[in-house]
């Protein structure tokens, strides 16, 4: 008999909640293939999972939710699929604005945003303007993102600022480099959830995940619901995080 999944109230009462949850949303294509439908329908089905996850994280008081939405490597997919994904992203941003504002959710986007179509960049800006007065959870979308690209871009920005900041080699430490990352100012993820059962990071937040707790589920992303999120958080609460130290 499967274990009972705690309610949000029970999870909150236990304490030790993750401040930052990051998710690799994997399995849309496999979900569609298993049903004999086009891959795009798998991506569309995943929208409900995003809604459920946002609501679940808001209910728990999570401060930051980062979703690995589109990677730098995803640009190598067939042009027709990429174009459809960009159109879906633009449409989703417009369709979800009212609900996000109702939940007091803010929006941030990280990655090589200059690679995105102009229409998508406009939709992002319009959504951020719509949510400008919100003060609650930060929804952080990783778009045209890769962990290695983020580190390269951080070093480039650091070198560009070297003279202005009067930097010497000995001045460069973890804190300084982190201040040039896309996620500067955000806490590192406490919990990484990966759907679809794959056991890899897929070039996601390579710096930030150094001491993140991992939770892998065979559940494909379109089937992911709040109960799965609460199960992951309950498992996180049972772990002892030592960050390289002893008890």
KAQUI-V985774 format. One record per residue. RES is the residue in three letters. OMEGA is omega in whole degrees, -180 to 180 (* if undefined). NEAR is the number of other ideal C-beta (glycine too) atoms within 8 Angstrom. Layout:
res:omega:near
RES:OMEGA:NEAR
RES:OMEGA:NEAR
This chain:
res:omega:near
UNK:-178:2
UNK:-180:3
UNK:178:4
UNK:-179:4
UNK:-178:8
UNK:174:9
UNK:176:7
UNK:-180:10
UNK:179:6
UNK:179:8
UNK:179:14
UNK:-179:10
UNK:179:6
UNK:-176:9
UNK:179:6
UNK:178:5
UNK:176:12
UNK:174:11
UNK:-174:8
UNK:175:15
UNK:176:16
UNK:-176:17
UNK:168:13
UNK:-173:12
UNK:-173:14
UNK:172:11
UNK:-180:15
UNK:-179:15
UNK:179:8
UNK:177:10
UNK:180:15
UNK:-178:14
UNK:180:9
UNK:-179:6
UNK:178:7
UNK:-180:4
UNK:180:6
UNK:-179:6
UNK:-177:10
UNK:178:11
UNK:174:10
UNK:177:17
UNK:179:12
UNK:179:8
UNK:180:12
UNK:179:13
UNK:180:9
UNK:177:8
UNK:176:14
UNK:179:10
UNK:-179:10
UNK:-178:12
UNK:178:14
UNK:-180:14
UNK:-180:10
UNK:180:12
UNK:177:12
UNK:-180:13
UNK:-179:8
UNK:-177:12
UNK:176:7
UNK:-177:13
UNK:-177:8
UNK:173:13
UNK:179:15
UNK:180:14
UNK:177:13
UNK:-167:12
UNK:-178:9
UNK:-176:10
UNK:173:12
UNK:-179:12
UNK:-180:7
UNK:176:9
UNK:-180:8
UNK:177:4
UNK:179:7
UNK:-175:5
UNK:-179:5
UNK:179:6
UNK:179:10
UNK:180:11
UNK:179:8
UNK:179:10
UNK:179:13
UNK:178:12
UNK:179:8
UNK:178:11
UNK:180:13
UNK:-179:12
UNK:-178:8
UNK:179:9
UNK:179:13
UNK:-175:10
UNK:-173:6
UNK:-174:10
UNK:-176:12
UNK:-179:6
UNK:178:8
UNK:179:15
UNK:177:12
UNK:180:6
UNK:177:11
UNK:-176:9
UNK:174:14
UNK:-178:10
UNK:171:12
UNK:178:9
UNK:-179:10
UNK:-180:11
UNK:178:15
UNK:-172:9
UNK:179:10
UNK:179:4
UNK:-176:8
UNK:175:11
UNK:-178:7
UNK:-179:6
UNK:178:8
UNK:178:13
UNK:177:10
UNK:-180:8
UNK:177:12
UNK:-178:13
UNK:180:8
UNK:179:11
UNK:178:14
UNK:176:10
UNK:-179:7
UNK:-177:9
UNK:-173:13
UNK:-178:6
UNK:-177:5
UNK:-175:10
UNK:-175:5
UNK:-175:8
UNK:176:14
UNK:173:11
UNK:-173:12
UNK:-178:13
UNK:176:11
UNK:-175:15
UNK:-172:13
UNK:-172:11
UNK:164:17
UNK:-179:11
UNK:179:12
UNK:178:8
UNK:179:11
UNK:180:16
UNK:177:11
UNK:-179:8
UNK:179:11
UNK:180:12
UNK:178:10
UNK:-180:8
UNK:178:9
UNK:180:13
UNK:179:7
UNK:-179:6
UNK:-172:10
UNK:-176:8
UNK:-179:5
UNK:-178:5
UNK:180:7
UNK:-176:5
UNK:169:9
UNK:-177:5
UNK:-178:4
UNK:180:4
UNK:-175:8
UNK:176:8
UNK:-177:6
UNK:-178:5
UNK:-180:6
UNK:-179:11
UNK:180:13
UNK:-179:9
UNK:178:7
UNK:177:12
UNK:176:12
UNK:-174:9
UNK:-179:11
UNK:179:8
UNK:180:3
UNK:173:9
UNK:174:8
UNK:178:11
UNK:173:15
UNK:-175:11
UNK:172:14
UNK:175:14
UNK:173:14
UNK:176:12
UNK:175:15
UNK:171:12
UNK:-179:8
UNK:-176:8
UNK:178:4
UNK:-178:4
UNK:177:9
UNK:174:9
UNK:-176:10
UNK:172:14
UNK:-173:15
UNK:177:11
UNK:-170:11
UNK:-174:11
UNK:-174:13
UNK:-178:6
UNK:179:7
UNK:175:13
UNK:-177:10
UNK:176:6
UNK:-177:11
UNK:178:9
UNK:176:12
UNK:-180:6
UNK:177:10
UNK:-172:13
UNK:-179:14
UNK:179:12
UNK:-177:9
UNK:-178:14
UNK:-177:8
UNK:-180:10
UNK:178:7
UNK:177:12
UNK:-179:15
UNK:176:15
UNK:179:9
UNK:-179:12
UNK:178:14
UNK:178:11
UNK:177:9
UNK:-177:13
UNK:180:11
UNK:-176:5
UNK:176:7
UNK:-177:4
UNK:-175:6
UNK:178:7
UNK:177:5
UNK:-179:4
UNK:172:5
UNK:-179:3
UNK:*:4
